[in-house]
């Protein structure tokens, strides 16, 4: 059976995941409620699998995956998330995730996911097909090709901008300086081929990033 690290910022969900995977016979060697601790523990303890939420305080699941890939860690990354957006799923695959499972999973699906990833395979939730189709038809997320140009941290910042968060608030949430956020905003404008005019990025994000 595999050794697992769990990262989830909702205590009840984290506790439930731990109980479930232990019932499957796996060993949970670390539980974490923020991304920075999770990343540090992955490097320190080298679990077989890290089961991560994408939205984590301090450091997103995508940022952790990028960090782990650069360090050539043997730990496999599986995302357990509520995100059904095509842009998020494509980003996870692009970064090299070993699995992507929705939080609406049944126990058997999670069990199969962990078994397959433990055997050097890949697992993507069977409910994703319906979810990703719904993302196109109902949420009208446009310009998904453009979004794939953005890094994980840029996607997170764009999401916060779509929710009308100021650079100051975003900086506080991500534990960086306001100047750093402004630099990211400038890079996002360049990658999306948008003019550097006041509120251009806000208006684009509100129009194109729905339920992101």
TIKE-785461 format. One record per residue: residue in one letter; x, y, z of N, C-alpha, C in turn. Coordinates in steps of 0.05 Angstrom, whole numbers, padded with zeros to 5 digits, always signed. Example, Ala and Ser with C-alpha at 12.3 -4.5 7.8 and 13.67 -1.06 7.14 Angstrom:
# TIKE-785461
A+00264-00114+00156+00246-00090+00156+00264-00066+00156;S+00257-00045+00142+00273-00021+00143+00258+00001+00157;
# end
This chain:
# TIKE-785461
X+00017-00024+00000+00000+00000+00000+00017+00025+00000;X+00006+00048-00008+00022+00072-00011+00023+00089+00014;X+00044+00106+00015+00044+00127+00035+00033+00153+00023;X+00017+00167+00038+00003+00190+00027+00007+00215+00044;X+00008+00238+00030+00007+00264+00042-00020+00276+00033;X-00034+00289+00052-00059+00302+00045-00057+00332+00050;X-00069+00347+00032-00070+00376+00036-00097+00387+00028;X-00111+00398+00048-00138+00408+00045-00143+00429+00067;X-00154+00452+00060-00156+00473+00080-00182+00472+00096;X-00200+00454+00089-00224+00450+00105-00220+00427+00125;X-00219+00432+00151-00212+00412+00170-00230+00386+00169;X-00255+00389+00165-00273+00366+00165-00267+00349+00140;X-00263+00362+00117-00257+00347+00093-00230+00333+00096;X-00211+00347+00107-00184+00335+00112-00186+00310+00130;X-00201+00313+00151-00205+00290+00170-00219+00267+00156;X-00239+00273+00140-00254+00252+00125-00236+00238+00105;X-00220+00253+00090-00202+00240+00071-00182+00221+00084;X-00172+00230+00107-00153+00214+00122-00166+00187+00130;X-00190+00189+00141-00203+00164+00150-00209+00145+00126;X-00217+00157+00104-00224+00141+00080-00199+00126+00070;X-00177+00141+00065-00154+00128+00053-00141+00108+00072;X-00143+00113+00098-00132+00094+00117-00149+00068+00117;X-00175+00071+00112-00192+00047+00110-00185+00030+00086;X-00174+00043+00065-00165+00029+00041-00138+00014+00047;X-00126+00020+00069-00101+00007+00076-00076+00024+00071;X-00079+00048+00062-00057+00066+00057-00048+00079+00083;X-00023+00089+00084-00012+00102+00108-00010+00132+00103;X-00024+00148+00119-00023+00177+00116-00001+00187+00135;X+00021+00197+00122+00044+00205+00138+00045+00236+00143;X+00027+00250+00130+00026+00279+00135-00001+00291+00126;X-00013+00308+00143-00037+00323+00136-00030+00353+00138;X-00041+00368+00119-00033+00396+00118-00057+00413+00110;X-00059+00437+00122-00081+00455+00115-00072+00480+00099;X-00047+00480+00090-00038+00501+00072-00017+00490+00053;X-00013+00504+00031+00004+00494+00010+00034+00495+00016;X+00042+00515+00031+00071+00517+00037+00080+00494+00054;X+00064+00487+00075+00071+00464+00092+00071+00439+00076;X+00051+00436+00059+00048+00412+00043+00073+00408+00025;X+00081+00429+00012+00105+00427-00006+00130+00420+00010;X+00133+00433+00033+00157+00427+00049+00157+00398+00059;X+00133+00388+00066+00131+00360+00076+00135+00340+00054;X+00127+00347+00029+00132+00329+00007+00162+00325+00003;X+00177+00348+00003+00206+00346+00000+00219+00331+00023;X+00209+00335+00047+00221+00323+00071+00215+00294+00073;X+00190+00286+00068+00181+00259+00074+00178+00241+00049;X+00177+00253+00025+00176+00238+00000+00154+00216+00001;X+00129+00224+00005+00107+00204+00003+00104+00193-00025;X+00091+00170-00027+00086+00159-00054+00067+00177-00069;X+00047+00186-00056+00026+00203-00069+00019+00227-00051;X+00016+00250-00064+00006+00273-00050-00022+00279-00061;X-00042+00278-00044-00070+00282-00052-00077+00311-00044;X-00079+00329-00064-00080+00358-00058-00106+00370-00069;X-00116+00390-00054-00136+00408-00065-00120+00428-00083;X-00133+00440-00102-00120+00460-00119-00118+00487-00104;X-00140+00495-00091-00141+00520-00077-00132+00517-00049;X-00106+00524-00044-00095+00522-00017-00083+00549-00009;X-00085+00556+00016-00073+00581+00025-00042+00580+00022;X-00030+00602+00015-00001+00604+00014+00011+00595-00012;X+00002+00572-00021+00014+00560-00045-00007+00541-00058;X-00014+00546-00083-00035+00529-00095-00025+00501-00101;X-00044+00483-00106-00037+00456-00115-00020+00457-00140;X-00027+00474-00159-00012+00476-00184+00017+00485-00178;X+00020+00504-00160+00047+00514-00153+00064+00491-00140;X+00050+00475-00124+00064+00453-00111+00073+00433-00132;X+00056+00427-00151+00062+00408-00173+00086+00418-00189;X+00086+00444-00196+00108+00455-00211+00134+00453-00195;X+00133+00458-00169+00156+00457-00152+00167+00428-00150;X+00149+00409-00147+00156+00381-00144+00169+00371-00170;X+00158+00379-00193+00169+00370-00219+00197+00380-00223;X+00202+00405-00215+00228+00417-00218+00249+00403-00201;X+00241+00393-00178+00259+00380-00160+00263+00350-00166;X+00247+00341-00186+00248+00313-00194+00241+00294-00171;X+00223+00302-00154+00214+00285-00132+00199+00261-00144;X+00200+00239-00130+00187+00215-00138+00157+00215-00131;X+00148+00234-00115+00121+00236-00106+00102+00242-00129;X+00080+00226-00131+00060+00230-00152+00038+00249-00141;X+00028+00266-00158+00009+00286-00150-00019+00280-00161;X-00038+00278-00142-00066+00275-00150-00082+00298-00138;X-00098+00311-00155-00115+00333-00146-00142+00323-00139;X-00152+00331-00116-00179+00325-00107-00193+00352-00104;X-00210+00358-00123-00219+00386-00126-00249+00388-00133;X-00260+00411-00130-00287+00417-00139-00288+00429-00167;X-00264+00435-00178-00263+00449-00204-00268+00430-00227;X-00289+00437-00242-00295+00421-00266-00288+00437-00292;X-00276+00460-00288-00270+00477-00312-00249+00464-00329;X-00254+00466-00356-00235+00455-00375-00207+00467-00372;X-00206+00493-00366-00180+00506-00364-00164+00495-00340;X-00177+00489-00318-00164+00478-00295-00154+00449-00301;X-00172+00433-00313-00165+00406-00320-00141+00405-00339;X-00142+00422-00360-00120+00422-00379-00094+00431-00366;X-00096+00450-00347-00072+00460-00334-00059+00437-00317;X-00076+00422-00304-00066+00399-00288-00052+00379-00305;X-00064+00373-00328-00051+00354-00347-00025+00365-00358;X-00026+00391-00365-00002+00404-00376+00021+00403-00357;X+00015+00406-00331+00036+00407-00311+00046+00379-00303;X+00031+00358-00312+00040+00331-00307+00027+00317-00283;X+00003+00325-00276-00011+00312-00254-00016+00283-00260;X-00014+00266-00240-00019+00237-00243-00049+00230-00240;X-00064+00248-00228-00092+00243-00225-00108+00268-00220;X-00134+00267-00226-00152+00290-00222-00179+00278-00216;X-00187+00282-00191-00212+00270-00182-00230+00291-00169;X-00255+00290-00175-00274+00310-00164-00282+00302-00135;X-00288+00322-00119-00296+00317-00091-00323+00304-00089;X-00336+00300-00112-00362+00286-00112-00357+00256-00116;X-00332+00247-00113-00325+00219-00118-00340+00200-00099;X-00344+00175-00108-00353+00155-00090-00328+00140-00080;X-00330+00125-00059-00307+00112-00047-00292+00094-00066;X-00306+00080-00083-00294+00061-00101-00276+00076-00122;X-00286+00100-00130-00271+00115-00150-00244+00125-00138;X-00245+00135-00113-00220+00143-00100-00201+00120-00096;X-00213+00097-00088-00196+00073-00084-00182+00065-00110;X-00197+00065-00132-00186+00058-00158-00164+00078-00166;X-00170+00104-00161-00150+00125-00167-00124+00120-00154;X-00124+00115-00128-00100+00112-00112-00085+00086-00121;X-00100+00065-00127-00088+00040-00135-00074+00044-00162;X-00087+00057-00180-00076+00060-00207-00051+00079-00207;X-00053+00100-00192-00030+00119-00190-00007+00105-00175;X-00013+00089-00155+00008+00074-00141+00023+00055-00160;X+00009+00046-00180+00021+00027-00200+00033+00042-00224;X+00039+00068-00220+00051+00084-00241+00032+00091-00264;X+00006+00089-00258-00014+00096-00278-00025+00124-00274;X-00045+00131-00289-00059+00157-00287-00088+00152-00283;X-00101+00171-00269-00130+00168-00264-00143+00195-00266;X-00164+00197-00283-00179+00221-00285-00209+00214-00281;X-00222+00228-00263-00249+00221-00254-00268+00216-00277;X-00283+00195-00274-00303+00188-00295-00325+00209-00298;X-00329+00225-00276-00350+00245-00277-00340+00271-00290;X-00314+00271-00299-00303+00295-00311-00315+00301-00338;X-00321+00280-00353-00333+00285-00380-00358+00302-00379;X-00376+00295-00361-00400+00310-00357-00394+00338-00346;X-00375+00339-00328-00369+00365-00315-00356+00384-00335;X-00338+00374-00352-00324+00392-00371-00343+00400-00393;X-00362+00383-00400-00382+00390-00420-00400+00412-00409;X-00408+00409-00384-00424+00429-00371-00410+00456-00370;X-00384+00455-00366-00368+00480-00365-00371+00495-00391;X-00371+00481-00414-00374+00494-00440-00402+00505-00444;X-00421+00488-00438-00449+00495-00445-00462+00515-00427;X-00457+00513-00401-00471+00530-00382-00456+00553-00371;X-00430+00550-00366-00414+00571-00354-00402+00590-00375;X-00402+00582-00400-00393+00599-00422-00365+00610-00416;X-00347+00593-00408-00319+00602-00404-00307+00605-00432;X-00299+00629-00439-00288+00634-00465-00258+00636-00464;X-00245+00635-00488-00216+00639-00490-00200+00619-00473;X-00209+00594-00472-00195+00574-00455-00167+00569-00466;X-00163+00572-00493-00137+00569-00504-00118+00590-00493;X-00128+00615-00490-00112+00636-00480-00104+00630-00451;X-00121+00619-00435-00116+00613-00407-00093+00593-00404;X-00090+00575-00423-00068+00555-00420-00041+00568-00422;X-00039+00593-00431-00013+00607-00432-00004+00616-00405;X-00023+00617-00386-00016+00628-00360-00005+00607-00341;X+00012+00616-00323+00023+00598-00302+00003+00593-00281;X+00008+00575-00263-00011+00569-00241-00016+00593-00224;X+00004+00608-00217+00000+00631-00200-00015+00653-00215;X-00010+00655-00241-00025+00675-00257-00054+00668-00259;X-00060+00642-00262-00088+00633-00262-00102+00640-00236;X-00088+00636-00214-00099+00642-00188-00105+00671-00185;X-00086+00688-00193-00090+00717-00192-00113+00726-00210;X-00115+00714-00233-00137+00722-00251-00164+00715-00239;X-00165+00692-00226-00189+00684-00212-00197+00705-00191;X-00178+00713-00175-00183+00733-00154-00191+00760-00166;X-00179+00767-00189-00186+00792-00203-00215+00790-00212;X-00223+00766-00222-00251+00762-00231-00270+00766-00208;X-00261+00760-00184-00278+00764-00160-00275+00792-00149;X-00263+00810-00165-00260+00838-00159-00243+00844-00134;X-00222+00827-00131-00203+00832-00110-00182+00852-00119;X-00175+00871-00102-00154+00890-00109-00126+00877-00107;X-00107+00891-00119-00079+00881-00118-00070+00878-00089;X-00078+00897-00072-00070+00896-00044-00081+00872-00030;X-00106+00865-00035-00119+00842-00022-00107+00816-00033;X-00102+00816-00059-00089+00792-00071-00062+00787-00059;X-00047+00808-00057-00020+00806-00045-00021+00795-00017;X-00040+00804-00001-00043+00795+00026-00050+00765+00026;X-00068+00757+00009-00076+00728+00008-00054+00710-00001;X-00037+00720-00019-00015+00703-00030+00011+00707-00016;X+00011+00724+00004+00036+00728+00020+00059+00739+00003;X+00052+00758-00015+00073+00771-00031+00068+00801-00030;X+00086+00816-00042+00083+00845-00042+00063+00854-00064;X+00052+00877-00060+00033+00889-00080+00048+00893-00106;X+00073+00900-00105+00090+00904-00129+00092+00879-00145;X+00094+00856-00131+00096+00830-00145+00070+00824-00160;X+00047+00830-00147+00021+00826-00160+00018+00844-00185;X+00027+00868-00183+00026+00886-00206+00043+00876-00229;X+00066+00864-00223+00083+00852-00243+00069+00828-00256;X+00055+00812-00240+00040+00790-00251+00017+00800-00269;X+00004+00821-00261-00018+00832-00277-00008+00841-00304;X+00015+00853-00304+00027+00862-00329+00034+00839-00347;X+00044+00817-00336+00050+00793-00351+00025+00780-00362;X+00004+00780-00346-00021+00768-00355-00032+00784-00379;X-00032+00811-00377-00041+00828-00399-00026+00821-00425;X+00001+00818-00422+00017+00812-00445+00010+00785-00458;X+00007+00764-00441+00001+00737-00450-00027+00736-00463;X-00046+00752-00453-00073+00752-00464-00076+00772-00487;X-00054+00786-00493-00055+00806-00515-00076+00828-00510;X-00076+00837-00485-00095+00858-00478-00080+00885-00475;X-00094+00907-00481-00081+00934-00478-00077+00941-00449;X-00055+00956-00444-00049+00964-00416-00064+00989-00409;X-00090+00986-00406-00108+01008-00399-00121+01001-00372;X-00130+01022-00358-00142+01018-00332-00166+01001-00333;X-00168+00981-00315-00190+00963-00312-00194+00943-00336;X-00175+00943-00355-00178+00924-00377-00178+00895-00368;X-00160+00888-00350-00158+00861-00341-00182+00853-00324;X-00191+00872-00307-00215+00867-00291-00239+00861-00309;X-00243+00878-00329-00266+00874-00347-00264+00848-00362;X-00240+00841-00371-00236+00815-00386-00242+00791-00368;X-00231+00793-00343-00235+00771-00324-00264+00767-00317;X-00278+00788-00312-00307+00786-00305-00323+00774-00328;X-00316+00781-00352-00330+00771-00376-00324+00742-00381;X-00298+00734-00378-00290+00708-00388-00286+00687-00366;X-00282+00695-00341-00276+00676-00320-00301+00673-00302;X-00318+00655-00309-00342+00650-00293-00341+00623-00280;X-00346+00623-00254-00345+00599-00237-00317+00586-00240;X-00297+00603-00242-00270+00593-00245-00258+00583-00219;
# end
